[in-house]
Amino acid sequence: MRTYEQDAKTLPLPWPFTGREEELELVRTSSAAGRPGIVVTGPVGHGKTRLIAEAVRGTEHTRVTGTPEARGLPFAAFAHLLPDTVSPQRALRILSGVRLLVVDDAHLLDEASAALVHQLAVHGRTRLVVAAVDEVSAPAAVSRLWTGELLPRLALEPLPCEEVARLLGAAGPEPLTVRRLHRMCRGDLRLLRDLVAALGSAGRLLPVPGTQERAWRGALPVTPAVRERLAPVLERSARGERDALERLAFAEPLPLAADDLDLDVLERLEADGLIQVDDQGAVTLAHPLHGPALRALTGRLRARRLTAGAPAGYGPALEAEQQALLRRIGQLDVRPLPTPVGEWLVAQGAVLPAGYAAVRARFARLRGEVRDAAAWAREGLRGAPGDAGCGEELRLADGELAEGRGDDVYARYDAVRRGAPEGAVGRLPAGSVLARHAQALARGDGAALDRAAEGLEERGFLLFAAEARAQAVRVHRDPRAARVSRTRAVALVRRCQGARTPALAGLVLGELTARQRQIVTLAAAGLSNREIAERLTLSVRTVGNHLYSAYSRLGTGDRGALPLLCESA
């Protein structure tokens, strides 16, 4: 698996904008002339402000921001735009001359400013782009912007893990570290930045042998941002609540019937959203940051008491996870499956059994998460350097296809992935998604390949689904159907961590315009923007603009990754 070395202590400021193409277009469209605007909501740190900044970049606009310090002062947010003394009616007349108004942190507006924003929306002469946190109480005039259907609302979802990996590209973290950070931060990009900076400055992003990536193992750094997010836990003062939370931090999940858990305490914690109880009665902490943070803050003696006897349970629990993964693989179903024990052990830097690591690697590879697969295989090889299973998974994760290992279903299916389905038809489980893919390809049926891709995606085979879509592109007679298949294939490929297979050859570059392909190919060959401009008789700015657009379509902001995207085209 090839990677590019980066300085683990250096992060670009600001981080590159990534993973919000659809949301970006929605905000741009909603704030265009003739439209009323939009409200963007989401938890703290999800990137609302950055999304809006990108959407209005290059357009004439006016910006106001709510602040907690000024919530008691009338029209405080508009102080730079209004006279010192002004009536609501005059303020409305003055602001009605603004074409596009951006309102950031609208949940922190004073009541007069909130009412003014609401009236601007009612009158409709000013386009409004409003950002508000949806986890806190906002002025009624603000919430009525969307509940009263004055403006459409975009509820911002957390960035997917693959986009977080692109965002962290400059820090060089390996996939298991990226997933750990993604899980703890739950879309909070401010917390993500804080943790990565703390890990880098403390030298805790350590080189992974055999790669140019870096890994974080061990305790969570308790930064001011972590303490702020942990406040709902640290502030619990009722008898037994902190004890219950710490007990869960060191041993979750716990059964409701556990001797050291008080049901009254648990009911209070559940009502306040600090714990969850599943259908089987297993109790866990509600936020994945709370457990690591509590463990990091607990003294050594108390930690030893809380973990007394716990290691004895790891072996059976780890074996149970391994068997669950194997069952899913045998059932041709690799949809996400909770595996907290293995993830816990990796986070702590423990040595994983090679058999478990190989199964985890295979499960990830079948999902198309090829970098994850390589990382799990390396974890197994760390404790058993000569393990054949982990060694093979590492090779397969690097893009090699199997060569027909006996009766293995997936090895037979690899012929379909190579584009030679004849030998696989009739030799795959009847009626399975793999068999349907083989039959559709053998018939050269583009519509059937698209349907097979849907079935593969439903069962978690993202890379196989991308390959089926790519094969459909080549057999569709209708250019429009081919374009749809290509677009969906590219979207799937972006979720497969840079996977490269014969079926995907040339697919990604096919998504670009002819000029973009030309410029990207030269950039991949190592030419600078100025050299490309001189060769193609273009301005340097034009070359830069073409590359920026190509990066968005290719799902990368890293010039160093271009050779990987172009090498098979």
N, C-alpha and C positions, 0 to 999 in steps of 0.2 A: 504494500500500500504506500504510494508515494505521497509525501507531504512537503510543505515548504516551511522552513525554519523562521520563526518570528521571535521577537523579544517578549518574553512573558511579562515584563514589567512595564511595557509601553502599550497604551491604548490610545487610539485616535480620539480626539475631542473636537466636535461631537462624534459619537459613534455613527457609522453609516446608516442611512435610512434603508430599511429592508423589510420585506414580508408584508407590506400593507398596500400592494398595488390596487386591489379592488376598492379598499376603503378610501385610498387617495383619490381615485377617480370619482367615487361617490361624493366626497366633500367638494371636489372641484366642480362637478356638475351641479350640485345643490347650491353652490355659492355663485354660479355664473349669472350673467345678466338675465333678468326675467324670472329668476327663481327666488324664493323667500329666504333660503339659507338652510342651516342644519344645526342640530345639537349633537355633540359627541360626548357620550358618557362612558364611564368605566372606573375601576378602582384606581387608587393612587399609584402613579408610576407606570401605567400601561402605555404611555406614549401619546396621550391626547394632544398635548401642546405641540410635540414634534410633528405629528401628522398634520395638524392644521397649518403649522409654519410651512411645511412642504407644499401643502395645497394652495396657499395664497402667495407663495414665493413668486416675485416678479409682477404682482398685481398691486394696484393702489388700494390701500386699506388703512383703517384706523384701529388701534388696539387699546383695550382697557383690561385691567386685571383686578380681581377681588383679592383682598388680603385680610387675614384675621385681625390685625391690629387696627384696621380702619372700619370695622363693621358697624361701629356706633356713630360714624360721621356721615351725614346725608350727602349723597352724590360723591363720596370719597373716590370711587373708582374713576369718575369722570372729571376729577379736579383739574386735570391738565387741559381739558377741552371746554370747560364752562367758567363763567364769571364766579367770583367769590360768593355772591348772593344771587340766587336764581330760583324762580318758581318752577314747579314741575312742568307747567305748560310751556314756559319759555325754553326750558331744557329740551323738551321734545321738539320744538321748532328748530333749535340750533342743531340737534343731532340728526334731524330728518334730512339735512343736506349731505350727510355722510353716505357714500355709495355702498361701502362694504365695511362692516364693523365686526372685529374679532373680540369676543369676550372670553377671557381665560379665567379659570377658577371661579366660575359664576356662582358656585355654591357658597362662596365667601363674600358675595356682594352685600353691601348694606341695603336696607329695605328700600330706600329711595332709588338707588342705582338699579336694583332688581326690578322695581316697578317701571323705571324708565326703559329698560331693555324690553320688558313685556309690552309696553305701549308702542315701541318701535316695531315690534313684530306684528301688533294689531294693525298699525297704519300701513305697513307693507312697503314703504318707500325706501327703507334701508335693508339691505341684505345682511343677515346675521349668521355668523359662525360662532357657536357657543360651546365651550368645554366645561363640563361639570363632573365632579366625583359623585358616583351614585351610591356610595356606602354611607354617606353622612346626610344629615338634614340640610336641605337647601331652602332658601326663601320661597314662599308659596308662589310668588310671581315668576320665579325661575322654573320650578317644576311644572307650572302650567304651560310653559312653552311647548312641551311635548305631550303632557297629559291632556291639554286642551286642543292638541293637534294644530297648533299654530305653525310648528316647524317639525319636519321629520326628525327622527332620532336614530342615531347610529350608536349601538352599544358595542364598545370596543372589546373584542375577545383577546385573551393573552396570545402573544406570539407563539406559534408552534415551535417545538423543540428544534426542528431543522433550521428555522429562521434564527433562533438564538445561536445555533452553531455558526451560522454565517456572520452574525453580529460579533461573535467572540473570535472570529478568525484571526485577528491580529494578536490575540493573547495565546494562540496555539494550544488550547486545551484538548485533551483526548475525549472521545465520545462519552465515556462513562462519567467523566467530570462534568461535561456539558449537561448530561441528563440529571445529574445530582443538583447542579445549580438551577436548572429549569424547574425541577420538582420543588425545591425549597422556595424559589422566588415567586412562583405562580403568576408570572407575567409582570411582576414589579421590576421594571428595568432600572429604576433608581437603586433598588436593593441589589440587583445583579451587578451594576457598575461598582457599587460599594464593596461587595464581597470580592469581586475579581481584583479590584485595586488593592484590597487588604491582603489577599493571598499573594499577589505579585510582589508587593513591597516587603512582605515578610519572607520571601523566598520559598513559599510553600507550594508553588507550582513546579514540581520536580520533573526532570527529563524521564521519558519512558524509553527504556533500552530498546534499541533496534528501530526507533522512529525519531522524528524531530518534533514530536508532540510532548505536551507536559500534562502531568496528572496531579490532582489534589486528593490526598488521602488523609484521614485523621479528623481531628475536631474542627468544629465550625469556629471561625474567628468572630468573637462577640464585639462587633463594631457598634457605634452609636445608632446606626440605622437598624441593626438587628435588635438592639434593646428597645428601640421605639416600636418595632413590630411586635415585640414580645410583651409590651406593656399590659395587654389584657390578661396575660397569665401572671406576670409578676405582681399585679395589683390585687390578686385574689387573697383576701385576708380571712375569709370564713374558715372555721375549724375543719381541717381535713382536706380542703380543696387543693392546696399546694402539694400536700403529700400524695394525693391521688394523681395529680398531673405529673409529678416526678416519677411515680411508680410506672405510669404508662410510658414515659419517655425512655425508660430503660427496659421495658418488657412488652410493649404493645405488639400485637393485640392481646388483650386479656379477656377472659370470659366474665360475663356479668356475675357469675357465681363465685368469683375469686374471693377467698377469705379476707383479704386485706383491702377490699373495695367496699365503701359505704354507699348503698343505693341512694340515700337522700343526697349525698354529695354529688354523685354522678348525675342525678336528675337536674340539679342546679347548673352543673357544668354543661350539660347537654342543652338546657334551655338558653344558655348564653352563647351557644355555638362554639364551645371550646373542645368538645368531644363528639364523637359519632358512635352510634351503635348499629351494627348491620343486622340483617335478618336472622343470622345465626347467633346473635347475642354477643358478638365480639366487639370490644370497646377499643377505640383508637383515638388519638389526638386528631382534631379537625384540620389543623394546618400543618403541613409537612415541615415547616420551619421550627415549630415549637419543640419537637422532640430533640433535634440536634442542639438547639440553643439551650434548653434546660440541661442537657447532658454536659455541655461545655461550661455551664455556670455552677454545676454541682461539685462540691469538694470531694477529694479522693476517698475519704473515709466513708462518707455517705454513699458515694457511687459504689464502693465495694459492697456495702450492705444491700443496696438496691439490686445489685447484679448477682448476689449470692445464689449459686446454683444455676444461673441462666445458661452458661455455656454448654451444659449437658444437653440442652434441648436443641442446639443448632444442628447436630448431625441428622436426627430424624426429620426435622423441619426442612433441611436442605434436600434430603432425599425425596421428601414429598413434593417439593417444587420441581425437582428433576423429573420425577415420574409424571407430573401434571404436564410439563412441557413435552415429554415424549408422547403422551397420549394425544395431545393436540397435533403434533407433527404427523402421527399415524392417521389421524382423522382428517388430514388435509385442511387444517384450520389453524392459522397462526395469528389470529386476532390477539390484541394485547392481553396479557395474563399477569395478574399481580405476583411479584416474586420478591417480597420485602427482605427475606433472609439473605439471599445472595447479594442484593444491593447493599444491605447493612454491612456484610462482611467485606465487600470491596471497599466501601467508604472508610472502613476502619483500617484498611491495609492488610487484612488477614490473607493468608494463602488459601486459595480455593482448590478443592479437589479437581483434578484434571477432567474427570468424567462429567462433573457438573458444568465446568467451564465450556467443554466441547458442545454439550447440549444447548447451553445458552447461546453459544456462537452460531450453532446451526439454526436455531429458532430465529435469531436476529437476521441471519443471512437470507433465509427463506422469506422474511418480511421485506427484504430489500435494504435493510439497515446494515450496509456492508462495513462501514467503519465501526459500528458497534460490535459486529461479528468479529472483526479483527482484534478489537480491544478485549473481548471476552476470551478469545483464544490465547492472547498474550498473557492474560491473568492466569490461565491454566498452565502455560509453559513456564511461568515464573516459579511455580512450585515443582513442576515436573518437566524439565527442559526437553526431554526426549519423547514426550507423549505424542503418539501417532495421530490420535483423533484431533487434538488441538492444532498440530502441525498441518494436517490436511485442511481444517477449517480456515486457518490463516491463509493458506494458498488459494482456497476457493473464494475467500472474501476479497482477494486481490483481482478478481475478475475472471479467473479460469473456470471453465465448465468441466463437469465430471466426464469421465470417459467410459461410462457404462459399467458401473460396479454391480455386476450380478443382477439380482432381482430387485434392487432398490428402485422404488417408484420414481423418485426425483431424478435419479441418473437416467432412467429411460426417457423421462420428460425433457431432459436437456437436449435431446435431438430436436424436439419441437422448437426450443429456444434458438437452436442453430438455424432453423428454417428448413429442416429435413424431417417432416412429420411422418413420412410413410412407414418408417420402421417402428413408430410408437403407436400408431393407430391400432386399436385392438389389444394393446399390451398395457394400457393404463386402466385404473379402476373404472368400471362401466358407469357412465352417467356423471362422473366427477367433473369438476371444473377443468382439471388437467386434460381429461379425455375430450371434452367439448372444444378446448383450444386446439388440440391436435386435429380433430375432424374438420374444424372450420378452416384451418390453415391448409390442410390437404385439399379441400375443395376450392380454395382461393376465394372464400366468401367473406367480404369485408364486414358486412352487417353482423354475421355470426361471430367474427373475431371481436367486434366491439361488444357483443353480448357476453362472450367468454371473458373479456377484460373486466366487465362489470362484476361477473361472478368471482373472478380472481381477487378483485379489489375488496369485495364484501368479505372474503375469507382471510384478508390480511396480506395477500401475496402482491404487494405493491409493485415490485420490480417485474414480476411475471405479467402483471396487468399492463405495465408500461410497454413491455415487449409486444404483447398482443395488439395493443393500440398502434405501435409502430409498424407492425406487420400489416395491419389493416390499411394504413396510409398507402402502402405500396400496391394493394390490390383493389382499392376503391376505384370505380370508374367515374363516380361523381366527384368533381373537384371540391365541392362544398363539404361532402361527407369526409373526404380526405383531410380537409383543413380542421374539421372538428376532431377527428381522431388524432391528428398531430398535436393540436392544442392540449387535449386531455393527456396524451402521452407525455408531453413536456412537463405538465403539471405534476404527473406522477414521478417522473425522473427527478424532479427537484426535491422530492421527499426521500430519495434513495441514496443520499450521501455520496454523490459522485460516482455511482456505479457505472461501469463501462462494459457493455456486452456487444456481440456482433449484431443483434437485432436492433440496437439503438444507434448504430453507426450513422452519422450524418444527420440524425434526427434533430438535435438541438440547434445546430446551425441552420437547418431548414426553416426554423422559426423566424430568422432574421431577414431583413431586406437584402437585396443584392449588394448595396453599398456597405451595409453593416457587416455582411459576411466578409467582404473584401478587407475592411479595416480590421475586423477582429482577427482574421487570419494573419495579417501583417503584425498586429500587436502580439499574437501568440508566438510569432517567429522572433520576437525580441526587439522590434523596431520601436523607437520612441514616437510620441505624438508628432513631434516636429519632422522626424524622418518620414513618417507616413504621409504627412501633409505635403512634403516636397515631392514624394514619389507620385502621389495622386493629384497634384496641383490643387490642393485644398488649403483652406486656412487651418491653423492649429486649433482654433475654437471649434470649427466644424468637425474636425476629427474627434475632439473631446466630447462634443454633443452626441455624435454617433456612438461612441464607446459607452457613454452614460446610458443611452437608450438600450444598447445591446446588453449591458450588465443587468438592467432591469428584466429584460426578457430571458436572459440566461440564468437568472437567480443567483448571481454572484456579484460581489463588488471587488473582487481580488484579481488583479491583472495576472498574478502568478498562476491562477487556476486556468487561464485560457488555453494553455497547451493541452490540458486534459480534456477540454471540451472539443478541441479541434482535431486531435490526433487521429480519430477514427473516421473523420468525415472525408 
